[in-house]
Amino acid sequence: MKKYAENHEYASVEGKIATVGISQEAADDLGDITEVTFPEVGKEVKKGDSFLTLESIKATQEIYAPMSGVIIEVNTALADTPELINDDAEGEGWIVKIEISDAAELDDLFDEDPF
């Protein structure tokens, strides 16, 4: 199942694992993404907290955790090719994987990008 937060983050959920990134619309709005500042694997995040930044030719954008959990993987391909987010934000341009600590928080997310 794929869910969206009000800030354009998405979470593609399989079991207790959420693959998280930004919506294609958000990627298009940011313009060419030039750098991703990753959180550390093992970092605990809380729903709504800023946990990474994306830099583009237009702006620096904070990305917020759509749910609480622990970062279990980052998309290291983005270190060399951050433009993957622009090309395929909701596919190969995923940013992190989070082990969900409170599945009930998914109920606060939307079934489609709210914007």
Secondary structure, DSSP 8 states (H G I E B T S, - for coil): -EEE-TTSEEEEEETTEEEEEE-HHHHHHH-SEEEEE---TT-EE-TT-EEEEEEESS-EEEEE-SS-EEEEEE-THHHH-TTHHHHHTTTTT--EEEEES-GGGGGGSBSS---
